[in-house]
Amino acid sequence: MSRFRRAAWLAREGHYGALLRRLRIRLWRDYLAFGLEYDLRVPVRAGVPRLPVEVRPIKPEDVPIFVALPPAEGPRADAILRANARHLLQSGLQTCYVGVTDEGPVYMQFLVTPDQNDRLATVFGELFPPLMEDEGLLEFAYTLKEHRTRPVMPSVLVRLLEIAAGNGLTRVVTYVPARHVNFVRFFLRLGFVPFAARIEKYRFLRRKVEFRPLDRNLAEPLSAPAGIEAVMVSILH
């Protein structure tokens, strides 16, 4: 489902607020994301909250749980997330995993592998560089709203790193928006290190993407209270 079909779907379901928000973003907006990498040859040593969560490939019957739109008067951000989930699940990308608690599936995330490089480029354009043969990409971590106060993401993420290593990968990368400060610090605490900055610039519906290398030693400054803001300023100005 292209971005135009996503927009049509939101409009058809009465989510005009979410649609307008997407349009404003694409008219004029800059986004910065930190590219973070994890060496899968190093066991995860950081203590993170854990839940008893089963992690398995998504099944067809799981899909409606993540893509059914909330009422039109509901939060715009959640409608956009669900539209994006629908887009990705219909895109042909494989290896989407779900975290399943005793209440059913509550979390989804893709672990994209190098054999999917062609599809990755078709779906995201220039947003992600091609994956190397021993590299995986973690993308679209989505926890259902009613479960976001629980440590679902840490539990699933650690298991996905184990799955990636078990499949012969030695490196996993992910791109975390700089504005999501707590997520950036969580990944750093888990053992991820910075390697790139990705800058997206939207100008009147056109997108330009630029990558800049980052020093791995930035991990410590980024973990400081005002470190992320300082690094953002140095990159964007």
N, C-alpha and C positions, 0 to 999 in steps of 0.2 A: 504494500500500500504506500504510494508516494505521499509527499507532504500535502499535495493537492487533495488526494483522496482522504487523508486524515482530516483536513480542514472541512471537506464536504460532509464527512461523518459527524464531526462535532456540530456543524450547523444543522444537519438533519435531526440530531438528537436534542437540539435546543440549547446547546452550550455556546451561546454567542459570546459570553464573557471570556471563556477560555480561548475562543477563536480570535477575539480582538487582542488578547494578550500575546498570542503567538505572532500575530501580524505586527504589533508594536516592536517586538523583539527583532523581527527581520527587517524592519525599516531602518533602524539605527541602533546598534548595540555592540559593545565589545565584551568578549568573554576570555578569561584566562583560566587555564587548567594546568595543574602540575602532572607531568608524566612521572609515575613512580614505578619502580621495578623491585622484584623480589627474586633472590637467588634460591631456587628450590633445592639446591644441594645443602642448604643450611636449615636445620629443623627450626620450627617456630618455638621460640623460648619465652616470648612475652606472655605473661599471664593475662588472659582476657576472659570476661564473663562467658560462661558456656551454658547452653540449654540442651536437653536431650532432643536433638533434631535429626531426623532422617534426611539425608541429601541424596536425591536421585534425579534422573532425567525427567523432564516434564512429560506428562501424559495428556492426550487430547481432552480428557475430562477435567483437567486442571485449568485449562485456558480461560474459560468464562470467569473464573474466580479473579483473574488479574485484569481482564479487559472490559468487564461489564461497567458501563458508565454510571456514576452516581446521579442523583436527581440534578436537573439543570441548575437549580438554585444552590447546589453544593459547592465545595471549594474548587476554584478554577485549576489550581495546581494539581489536584488529584485527577481531574478530568484529563489534563494534558498528559500526566504520567500513564494513565490507562490507554489513551490514544497511542502513545509511543510504544507501550507494551504490545498493543494489537499490531502495530506496524512491524515491530521486530519479529513477533511470532508468526507473522504471515510472510516474512521477507525471504525465507529459505535458509536463514542462518540455523545451524545445528547446535547441539550441545548446550541447550538451555537447561539449567538445573533448578529444582525447587527445594526449599526447606520445608519439611513437613513436621508439625507438632501433633499433639493429640487432638488438636482442633482442625487438623487438615493442613493443606498447603498455605503458607503465610508469607513466603519470600520467593523471588525468582531472580536469577542472574545467569548471564551467558559466560561460558568459558570457551572463547573462540580459539580454534586451533589452526595451524598453518595451512592445512588442506582446504580451508575456507577463505583463503585470501581473495579469490576472485569475487565471491559473494560479498565479502567484507567491503571491497571497493565499490561494488554496485550499490550496496545499502547506504554506506556512509560517505562515499566520495573520497575526498582527500583528508578526512578527519582523522584517519589512522594510517600510519605507514604499514606496508606489508609486513607480516610476521615472519621471522626467521624460522628455520625448520625445527628448532628446539624451544620455541617461544609460544606462549599463550597470552590471550588478552581477556581480562575480566571487564565486563561491560554491562551496564544497566542493572544495578542493584536496586531492587524494588521490594520494600516491605509493605504489606497491607497496613493501612493507616491505624487500625485498631490494635496492631501488634508492635508499634514503633517504640513503645516504652520498655520492651523486653529485649534482651541481648540476642536477638535472632541473627542479625548480620554477622557478629563475630563468630558465632557458632558455625554458620554455614561457610563463611569465608575460609576459616582454617581448614575445614573439610575439603573445600575446593582446591586449596593449595596441595593437599595430600593427593587428591585425584589427579591434578596436573602432573605432579611428580611421578605418580604411579603409571601415567601414560607416556613417560619418557621425556617430558619437558624439563628443562633446567632453568627456565626464566619465565616469569609471569609479569606482565605490565598492566597498568591501569591508568586512567586519566581522571583526576579528581578536580572538580571546579574549585578554584581558589576561594570562592565565597563560602564554601562549605568547610569552614575552619575546623570544626570538630572531626569531620571525616578525614581531612588531611592529617591531622595529628594522630588519629586512630591508626591509619596505615603506617605512619612513621613509627609509632610505638610497637606495631606488629613486626617491624623489621624491614619494611619497604624503604627504599632510598630514592631521592629525586634524580632524574636523568634528563628531563626536558621540560620546557614550558611550551604550551600550545596556546596560541592566540587566535581567536576567531573574531573576525570583524564582519558585521552585517551592515550593508549599505543598500537601502532600497531593494530588498529581497535578494541581493547578491551576497554570497559569502566568500570571504578570503581567509585562508588558514595559513598560519606561519608557525614553524617549530624553531625553538632556540635551545641549544644544549644547556644543561644546568650541571653545576659541580655537585658531586655526591656529598661533599662536605656541608652542603646547605641543609642537610637533615637536622642538624642541631639548631641553627638559627630559625628554621621553620617551626621548630617545636617550642620556641620561646613565646612568651605572651603576645608580643606585638610583631613577632618575626614574619608571619605570613603577610601582613599588611606592608611591612618594609620591603620584602622581596617583590611584592606586587608593584609597588611604586617604582622600584629600580628597573623592572622589566617593561612596564607600560609607558615609562617617561624617559 
